[in-house]
């Protein structure tokens, strides 16, 4: 028998039919999160030599110092990721994005690996697989994932493993060993960032006129408001008539539709309200739209009614509005081939681009779009910078005496 000092554990020999064997033992917390509960003995036997038992003892002492858990099975990454998702205190839309990454890009590849068996090398191979053939959507199945998406997967995996450290399952975040895992860099993400597709003023006017006069679209006012305010789809769908100040030609953007449960509203993306001025044409479109709503039911034109609600007064689904937008783009393309396809978000981008091309100060554009900083605005609309530079230098040259 080999003894150890108090608190350092012990190594003990015992006889078996196969010969002498060795075991180690230490005392560990009953619950690391509740030290007041005291300690309990923990150990393991079956070692052929005292040296083997001592190596295991030293590893157990290290785990105790680092407050790792004893006496419980370390969960797999997939099982732990599900628990991690349940404990997050985040917006529903953010949770939806995280869950999608876990479901599509983490669990199918790494989900069966125990947290303490996951290595940086395996994570690196996973990222390379995603970059090579990671897409799961119907139209891109098996094609490469963008660096931006792989980066989001990396961020989620880092957060999962950080939580596993706090829970005492592991002591090192293998995903943060960037020299090995090599997640996409900022420059790679920028390099592969898709170009923003927008309309010219002429294309925008053509679409809105066609939608109003030919299609006679019940959603015409919605497209007009988004195009001439730059507000987000979810912000437009959450507007109430009390937010529209017809006399001052101004809209208060106070909330947004919850894109996961669109029967509810939430705060705006920046969690701040903002006011946007509207032009005379948009004010008239809203007035006409309110009149139509009142003709359906007086309740639909009350102050607390949704401006773009359905005929029952309920909020419309953001995804359904995107689907309707896509159908209209298909139809208008048949009548006006010069109008290329833009997304519904592209209508917001069009508003910003037209303002910047007209020489409006980026700060004004930032305020209208509801970006948290002007840096975000300038980064997104960097494609407009050449036009802004030309306008600036032309103004400078026009106002300066020439030799």
C-alpha positions as CSV (number, residue, x, y, z in Angstrom):
1,X,0.0,0.0,0.0
2,X,1.3,3.5,-0.9
3,X,-0.2,6.4,1.1
4,X,-0.6,10.0,0.1
5,X,-0.8,13.3,2.1
6,X,-4.3,14.5,3.0
7,X,-6.0,16.0,0.0
8,X,-3.5,14.5,-2.5
9,X,-5.3,11.1,-2.8
10,X,-4.0,7.6,-2.3
11,X,-2.7,4.6,-4.2
12,X,-3.5,1.1,-2.8
13,X,-2.5,-2.3,-3.9
14,X,-4.8,-5.4,-3.7
15,X,-4.6,-9.0,-4.6
16,X,-6.5,-10.7,-7.4
17,X,-6.3,-14.1,-9.0
18,X,-4.3,-12.5,-11.8
19,X,-1.8,-11.0,-9.4
20,X,-1.3,-7.7,-7.7
21,X,-3.4,-4.7,-8.9
22,X,-3.5,-1.0,-8.0
23,X,-6.2,1.5,-7.4
24,X,-6.2,5.2,-6.8
25,X,-8.7,7.3,-4.8
26,X,-9.3,11.0,-4.1
27,X,-12.2,13.0,-2.6
28,X,-14.2,15.2,-5.0
29,X,-17.0,17.6,-4.6
30,X,-20.5,16.0,-4.5
31,X,-21.6,18.9,-6.7
32,X,-19.0,21.5,-8.0
33,X,-21.8,24.1,-8.2
34,X,-22.7,23.5,-4.5
35,X,-19.5,23.2,-2.5
36,X,-21.4,23.3,0.8
37,X,-22.6,19.8,0.1
38,X,-19.1,18.5,0.9
39,X,-17.1,15.8,-0.8
40,X,-17.3,12.1,-1.7
41,X,-14.7,9.4,-2.5
42,X,-13.9,8.8,-6.1
43,X,-11.4,6.4,-7.7
44,X,-10.6,3.5,-10.0
45,X,-8.8,0.2,-9.9
46,X,-7.4,-2.5,-12.1
47,X,-4.0,-0.9,-12.9
48,X,-1.1,-3.3,-13.4
49,X,1.6,-1.1,-11.8
50,X,1.7,1.6,-9.2
51,X,3.1,3.9,-11.9
52,X,0.0,3.5,-14.1
53,X,-2.3,4.2,-11.1
54,X,-0.2,7.3,-10.2
55,X,-0.6,8.7,-13.7
56,X,-4.3,8.2,-13.5
57,X,-4.3,9.8,-10.0
58,X,-2.4,12.9,-11.3
59,X,-5.0,13.3,-14.1
60,X,-7.8,13.1,-11.6
61,X,-6.1,15.7,-9.4
62,X,-5.8,18.0,-12.4
63,X,-9.5,17.6,-13.2
64,X,-10.3,18.4,-9.6
65,X,-8.2,21.6,-9.7
66,X,-9.9,22.6,-12.9
67,X,-13.3,21.8,-11.4
68,X,-14.3,19.2,-14.0
69,X,-17.0,16.8,-13.2
70,X,-16.5,13.3,-11.8
71,X,-18.6,10.3,-11.8
72,X,-20.8,11.2,-14.8
73,X,-20.6,10.4,-18.4
74,X,-19.4,13.3,-20.6
75,X,-22.2,14.0,-23.1
76,X,-21.8,13.9,-26.9
77,X,-21.6,17.2,-28.7
78,X,-25.0,16.7,-30.3
79,X,-26.8,16.0,-27.0
80,X,-25.0,18.9,-25.3
81,X,-25.8,21.3,-28.1
82,X,-29.5,20.7,-27.7
83,X,-29.3,21.5,-24.0
84,X,-27.2,24.6,-24.8
85,X,-29.8,25.9,-27.2
86,X,-32.6,25.5,-24.6
87,X,-30.7,27.6,-22.1
88,X,-29.9,30.6,-24.4
89,X,-31.6,33.9,-23.6
90,X,-31.7,35.4,-27.1
91,X,-34.2,36.7,-29.6
92,X,-36.4,34.0,-31.3
93,X,-34.9,34.8,-34.7
94,X,-31.4,34.4,-33.4
95,X,-32.3,31.2,-31.8
96,X,-33.7,29.9,-35.0
97,X,-30.5,30.7,-36.8
98,X,-28.4,28.9,-34.2
99,X,-30.7,25.9,-34.2
100,X,-30.4,25.7,-38.0
101,X,-26.6,25.7,-37.8
102,X,-26.6,23.0,-35.1
103,X,-29.2,20.9,-37.0
104,X,-27.6,21.2,-40.4
105,X,-23.9,21.8,-39.9
106,X,-22.8,20.6,-36.5
107,X,-24.8,17.6,-35.3
108,X,-24.8,15.5,-38.5
109,X,-21.0,15.6,-38.6
110,X,-19.8,15.9,-35.0
111,X,-22.8,15.1,-32.9
112,X,-21.8,11.6,-31.9
113,X,-18.4,12.7,-30.6
114,X,-18.0,13.1,-26.8
115,X,-17.1,16.6,-25.8
116,X,-13.8,15.5,-24.2
117,X,-12.9,13.5,-27.4
118,X,-13.4,16.3,-29.8
119,X,-10.1,17.6,-31.2
120,X,-9.0,20.7,-33.0
121,X,-7.9,18.6,-35.9
122,X,-11.3,17.0,-36.3
123,X,-12.9,20.4,-36.2
124,X,-10.6,21.7,-38.9
125,X,-11.5,18.7,-41.1
126,X,-15.2,19.5,-40.5
127,X,-14.7,23.2,-41.6
128,X,-13.0,22.0,-44.8
129,X,-15.8,19.6,-45.5
130,X,-18.4,22.5,-45.1
131,X,-16.3,24.7,-47.4
132,X,-16.2,21.9,-50.0
133,X,-19.8,20.5,-50.0
134,X,-21.7,21.8,-46.9
135,X,-24.9,23.3,-48.4
136,X,-28.1,21.6,-47.3
137,X,-30.7,23.8,-49.1
138,X,-32.8,22.3,-52.0
139,X,-31.2,24.4,-54.7
140,X,-27.6,24.2,-53.5
141,X,-27.4,20.7,-52.0
142,X,-23.8,19.5,-51.9
143,X,-22.3,22.8,-53.0
144,X,-19.8,24.7,-50.9
145,X,-20.9,26.8,-47.9
146,X,-19.9,30.4,-48.0
147,X,-17.1,31.6,-45.7
148,X,-19.7,33.7,-43.8
149,X,-21.8,30.7,-43.0
150,X,-18.8,28.6,-42.0
151,X,-17.8,31.4,-39.7
152,X,-21.2,31.4,-38.1
153,X,-20.9,27.7,-37.5
154,X,-17.5,28.3,-35.9
155,X,-18.9,31.0,-33.6
156,X,-21.7,28.6,-32.5
157,X,-19.3,25.8,-31.9
158,X,-17.0,28.1,-29.8
159,X,-20.0,29.1,-27.7
160,X,-21.1,25.5,-27.1
161,X,-17.6,24.5,-26.0
162,X,-17.3,27.6,-23.8
163,X,-20.4,26.5,-22.0
164,X,-19.1,22.9,-21.7
165,X,-16.0,24.3,-19.9
166,X,-18.2,26.2,-17.5
167,X,-20.2,23.0,-16.9
168,X,-17.0,21.1,-16.1
169,X,-17.2,18.7,-19.0
170,X,-13.9,19.9,-20.7
171,X,-11.1,22.2,-19.8
172,X,-10.1,23.5,-23.2
173,X,-12.1,24.9,-26.1
174,X,-10.7,23.0,-29.1
175,X,-12.5,25.3,-31.5
176,X,-10.5,28.2,-30.4
177,X,-7.2,26.7,-31.5
178,X,-7.3,28.8,-34.6
179,X,-3.9,27.8,-35.9
180,X,-5.3,24.3,-36.3
181,X,-9.0,24.8,-37.0
182,X,-8.4,27.7,-39.4
183,X,-11.9,29.2,-39.5
184,X,-12.6,31.7,-42.3
185,X,-10.9,35.1,-41.8
186,X,-12.5,38.5,-42.1
187,X,-10.9,39.1,-45.4
188,X,-12.1,35.8,-46.8
189,X,-15.7,36.6,-45.7
190,X,-15.5,40.0,-47.3
191,X,-14.0,38.6,-50.5
192,X,-16.9,36.1,-50.9
193,X,-19.6,38.5,-49.8
194,X,-22.4,38.4,-52.4
195,X,-23.0,41.6,-54.3
196,X,-26.1,43.7,-53.4
197,X,-28.6,43.7,-56.3
198,X,-30.7,46.8,-56.5
199,X,-32.9,48.7,-59.0
200,X,-32.4,52.0,-60.7
201,X,-35.0,54.7,-60.1
202,X,-36.5,54.0,-63.4
203,X,-36.9,50.3,-62.7
204,X,-38.4,51.0,-59.3
205,X,-40.9,53.4,-60.8
206,X,-41.8,50.9,-63.5
207,X,-42.4,48.1,-61.0
208,X,-44.6,50.2,-58.7
209,X,-46.6,51.6,-61.6
210,X,-47.2,48.1,-63.0
211,X,-48.1,46.7,-59.5
212,X,-50.6,49.5,-58.9
213,X,-52.2,49.9,-62.4
214,X,-51.9,46.5,-64.0
215,X,-51.8,44.0,-61.2
216,X,-54.0,46.2,-59.0
217,X,-52.2,44.7,-56.1
218,X,-53.7,44.8,-52.6
219,X,-50.1,44.8,-51.3
220,X,-49.0,47.8,-53.4
221,X,-48.9,50.1,-50.4
222,X,-46.6,47.7,-48.6
223,X,-44.1,47.7,-51.5
224,X,-44.3,51.5,-51.8
225,X,-43.6,52.1,-48.1
226,X,-40.6,49.7,-48.0
227,X,-39.2,51.2,-51.2
228,X,-39.5,54.8,-50.0
229,X,-38.6,54.4,-46.3
230,X,-36.0,51.6,-46.4
231,X,-37.6,49.9,-43.4
232,X,-37.2,46.2,-42.8
233,X,-40.0,43.7,-43.9
234,X,-40.8,42.8,-40.3
235,X,-40.9,46.5,-39.3
236,X,-43.4,47.4,-42.0
237,X,-45.7,44.4,-41.1
238,X,-45.7,45.5,-37.4
239,X,-46.8,49.1,-38.2
240,X,-50.0,50.4,-36.6
241,X,-52.0,53.3,-37.8
242,X,-51.0,55.2,-34.6
243,X,-47.4,55.1,-35.9
244,X,-48.4,57.0,-39.0
245,X,-48.5,60.8,-38.6
246,X,-50.2,62.0,-41.8
247,X,-50.0,65.7,-40.9
248,X,-46.2,65.7,-40.4
249,X,-45.6,63.0,-43.1
250,X,-43.7,60.9,-40.6
251,X,-43.7,57.2,-39.5
252,X,-42.6,56.0,-36.1
253,X,-40.9,52.6,-36.3
254,X,-41.3,51.2,-32.8
255,X,-41.5,47.4,-33.2
256,X,-41.1,44.5,-35.6
257,X,-43.0,41.3,-36.4
258,X,-41.5,38.2,-34.7
259,X,-40.4,36.2,-37.7
260,X,-40.6,32.9,-35.7
261,X,-44.0,33.5,-34.2
262,X,-45.6,36.2,-36.4
263,X,-48.6,36.5,-34.1
264,X,-46.3,38.5,-31.9
265,X,-44.2,41.6,-32.1
266,X,-40.8,42.4,-30.7
267,X,-38.4,45.3,-30.4
268,X,-36.6,46.6,-33.5
269,X,-33.2,45.1,-34.4
270,X,-31.4,47.8,-32.5
271,X,-34.0,47.8,-29.7
272,X,-34.6,51.5,-30.4
273,X,-37.5,53.3,-32.0
274,X,-36.8,55.7,-34.9
275,X,-38.7,58.2,-37.0
276,X,-38.6,58.3,-40.8
277,X,-40.0,61.1,-42.9
278,X,-42.1,60.1,-46.0
279,X,-42.6,61.8,-49.3
280,X,-46.0,63.2,-50.4
281,X,-46.7,60.3,-52.7
282,X,-46.2,57.7,-50.0
283,X,-48.4,59.7,-47.7
284,X,-51.1,59.7,-50.3
285,X,-50.7,56.0,-50.9
286,X,-51.1,55.3,-47.1
287,X,-54.2,57.5,-46.9
288,X,-55.8,55.6,-49.8
289,X,-54.8,52.3,-48.2
290,X,-56.4,53.3,-44.9
291,X,-59.6,54.2,-46.7
292,X,-59.7,50.8,-48.4
293,X,-59.1,49.1,-45.0
294,X,-62.0,51.2,-43.4
295,X,-64.3,50.0,-46.2
296,X,-63.6,46.4,-45.3
297,X,-64.1,47.1,-41.6
298,X,-64.0,50.2,-39.5
299,X,-61.9,48.2,-37.0
300,X,-59.1,47.8,-39.5
301,X,-58.6,51.6,-39.6
302,X,-58.4,52.2,-35.9
303,X,-55.3,53.6,-34.3
304,X,-54.2,50.2,-32.9
305,X,-54.9,48.2,-36.1
306,X,-52.0,46.9,-38.2
307,X,-51.5,49.0,-41.3
308,X,-50.7,45.9,-43.4
309,X,-52.6,43.3,-41.5
310,X,-54.9,40.7,-43.2
311,X,-58.6,41.2,-43.5
312,X,-59.1,39.8,-40.0
313,X,-56.8,42.5,-38.6
314,X,-54.0,40.0,-37.8
315,X,-50.3,40.4,-38.7
316,X,-49.2,38.8,-41.9
317,X,-46.5,36.3,-42.1
318,X,-43.1,37.8,-43.1
319,X,-42.2,34.6,-45.1
320,X,-45.5,34.7,-46.9
321,X,-44.9,38.3,-47.9
322,X,-41.5,37.3,-49.3
323,X,-43.2,34.5,-51.3
324,X,-45.7,37.0,-52.7
325,X,-42.9,39.4,-53.6
326,X,-41.1,36.6,-55.5
327,X,-44.3,35.8,-57.5
328,X,-44.7,39.4,-58.5
329,X,-41.1,39.6,-59.7
330,X,-41.8,36.7,-61.9
331,X,-44.9,38.2,-63.3
332,X,-43.5,41.7,-63.9
333,X,-40.5,40.1,-65.7
334,X,-42.8,38.7,-68.3
335,X,-44.1,42.2,-69.1
336,X,-40.9,44.2,-68.4
337,X,-37.8,42.1,-69.2
338,X,-35.6,45.1,-68.3
339,X,-36.6,44.6,-64.6
340,X,-34.2,42.1,-63.1
341,X,-35.0,40.1,-60.0
342,X,-34.2,41.7,-56.6
343,X,-35.1,40.3,-53.2
344,X,-37.6,42.0,-50.9
345,X,-34.6,43.0,-48.8
346,X,-33.2,44.4,-52.1
347,X,-36.0,46.9,-52.1
348,X,-34.6,48.3,-48.8
349,X,-31.1,48.2,-50.4
350,X,-32.5,50.1,-53.4
351,X,-33.8,52.9,-51.1
352,X,-30.4,53.3,-49.5
353,X,-28.5,53.1,-52.8
354,X,-30.7,55.8,-54.5
355,X,-30.3,58.1,-51.5
356,X,-26.5,57.8,-51.5
357,X,-26.3,58.1,-55.3
358,X,-28.3,61.3,-54.9
359,X,-25.6,62.7,-52.6
360,X,-27.5,62.3,-49.3
361,X,-25.2,62.1,-46.3
362,X,-24.6,58.5,-45.1
363,X,-25.7,59.5,-41.5
364,X,-29.2,60.2,-42.8
365,X,-29.2,56.9,-44.6
366,X,-28.1,55.2,-41.4
367,X,-30.9,56.8,-39.4
368,X,-33.5,55.8,-41.9
369,X,-32.4,52.2,-42.2
370,X,-32.0,51.8,-38.4
371,X,-28.4,50.6,-38.5
372,X,-26.7,50.8,-35.0
373,X,-23.6,52.5,-36.5
374,X,-22.7,54.4,-39.6
375,X,-19.8,51.9,-40.1
376,X,-22.4,49.2,-40.9
377,X,-24.1,51.5,-43.5
378,X,-20.8,52.3,-45.2
379,X,-19.7,48.7,-45.2
380,X,-22.9,47.4,-46.7
381,X,-23.1,50.1,-49.4
382,X,-19.5,50.4,-50.3
383,X,-20.5,49.7,-53.9
384,X,-21.9,53.2,-54.0
385,X,-18.7,54.9,-52.9
386,X,-17.3,55.4,-56.5
387,X,-20.5,57.3,-57.4
388,X,-20.2,59.4,-54.2
389,X,-16.6,60.2,-55.0
390,X,-17.4,61.3,-58.5
391,X,-20.2,63.6,-57.3
392,X,-18.0,65.0,-54.6
393,X,-15.1,65.8,-56.9
394,X,-17.4,67.3,-59.5
395,X,-19.0,69.6,-56.8
396,X,-15.5,70.6,-55.7
397,X,-14.3,71.3,-59.2
398,X,-17.5,73.3,-59.9
399,X,-17.0,75.5,-56.9
400,X,-13.3,76.2,-57.3
401,X,-11.6,78.8,-59.5
402,X,-9.6,77.1,-62.3
403,X,-6.3,78.2,-63.6
